[in-house]
Amino acid sequence: MENIFLFNFFGPEMLVVLFAILLLFGGKKIPELMRGIGKGIREFNAARSSLESELKEGMREAERKELEEKQNKDA
């Protein structure tokens, strides 16, 4: 079975894509576009890390409650 890779292009294909982007957006809009993409990636990473820390804290709290219940049963 063949592996299908999306965005698996280098060399001439990449030059064609970059040329098309330059034609569509123009030289003056590309930096603004890249800043917007960078801002979106930063916001996504911040939200991901926030969610990850909340999940870890929730798991720690559940483990603490479980240990407390077990200690109360043993006492």
ZIFEN-V921762 format. One record per residue. RES is the residue in one small letter. PSI is psi as a letter, one per 20 degrees, with the letter a starting at -180 (* if undefined). BURIAL is b if it has 16 or more other ideal C-beta (glycine too) atoms within 10 Angstrom, else e. D_LAST is the distance of its C-alpha to the last C-alpha in whole Angstrom. Layout:
<<RES | PSI | BURIAL | D_LAST> <RES | PSI | BURIAL | D_LAST>>
//
This chain:
<<m | p | e | 60> <e | q | e | 61> <n | p | e | 59> <i | o | e | 60> <f | p | e | 59> <l | q | e | 59> <f | k | e | 61> <n | m | e | 62> <f | p | e | 65> <f | r | e | 67> <g | c | e | 70> <p | h | e | 73> <e | g | e | 70> <m | h | e | 69> <l | h | e | 72> <v | g | e | 73> <v | g | e | 69> <l | h | e | 70> <f | g | e | 73> <a | g | e | 72> <i | g | e | 70> <l | g | e | 72> <l | g | e | 75> <l | g | e | 72> <f | h | e | 71> <g | q | e | 73> <g | h | e | 73> <k | h | e | 72> <k | i | e | 69> <i | g | e | 67> <p | h | e | 66> <e | g | e | 65> <l | g | e | 63> <m | h | e | 61> <r | g | e | 60> <g | g | e | 59> <i | g | e | 57> <g | g | e | 56> <k | g | e | 54> <g | g | e | 53> <i | g | e | 51> <r | g | e | 49> <e | g | e | 48> <f | g | e | 47> <n | h | e | 45> <a | g | e | 44> <a | h | e | 42> <r | g | e | 41> <s | h | e | 39> <s | g | e | 38> <l | g | e | 36> <e | g | e | 35> <s | h | e | 33> <e | g | e | 32> <l | g | e | 30> <k | g | e | 29> <e | g | e | 27> <g | h | e | 26> <m | g | e | 24> <r | g | e | 23> <e | g | e | 21> <a | g | e | 20> <e | g | e | 18> <r | g | e | 16> <k | g | e | 15> <e | g | e | 14> <l | g | e | 12> <e | g | e | 11> <e | g | e | 10> <k | g | e | 9> <q | h | e | 6> <n | h | e | 5> <k | h | e | 6> <d | h | e | 4> <a | * | e | 0>>
//
